[in-house]
Amino acid sequence: MEILYRLLPLRFALLGLVAFLSNSVAADELKLNALLVWGTNELKPEGKDFKPLPEELRNGLRPLRWKNYYVVKTEGVVASKKVNKVVLSERCTLTVQKVAPNQVETQLFNPLSPTPNKPVFGQRLDFKDGHRHAIAGDSKDNWDDAWAVYLVPAE
């Protein structure tokens, strides 16, 4: 029994170490939601389960000219020290990698392009204080439409 009492401080030290290590692993990750957004002057197509872009995100797009913004797909992605990939559509793959506290290196790829391994966009984004970021461009299918990938911290 005496040996158990002697080992008690060691147990607490080990528990503290485990708690510290689990917190430091979580600090090395940033959980994000990637939203593939379609901007258009058209109405939502019949039979599609697109949802309107939430108003707080739409406010960030006010300078753009489209009347309607639909969320085509939402995927969770974890930015960590290793590169993580998420497929948002057949033409849109996103990679994220945490490179500094609150900073994420992002790249967008079009797997259907002649150079599928060459990013069509890449940028380091700062998510300090819950900032949100939109990466946007013209639609290749319809001149009057646009697309965006919104990156927002997961809740």
Helices and strands as residue ranges (DSSP letters): H 2-27, E 30-40, E 51-52, H 55-58, G 59-61, E 68-79, E 84-89, E 92-100, E 103-109, E 121-126, G 128-130, E 133-138, E 146-153
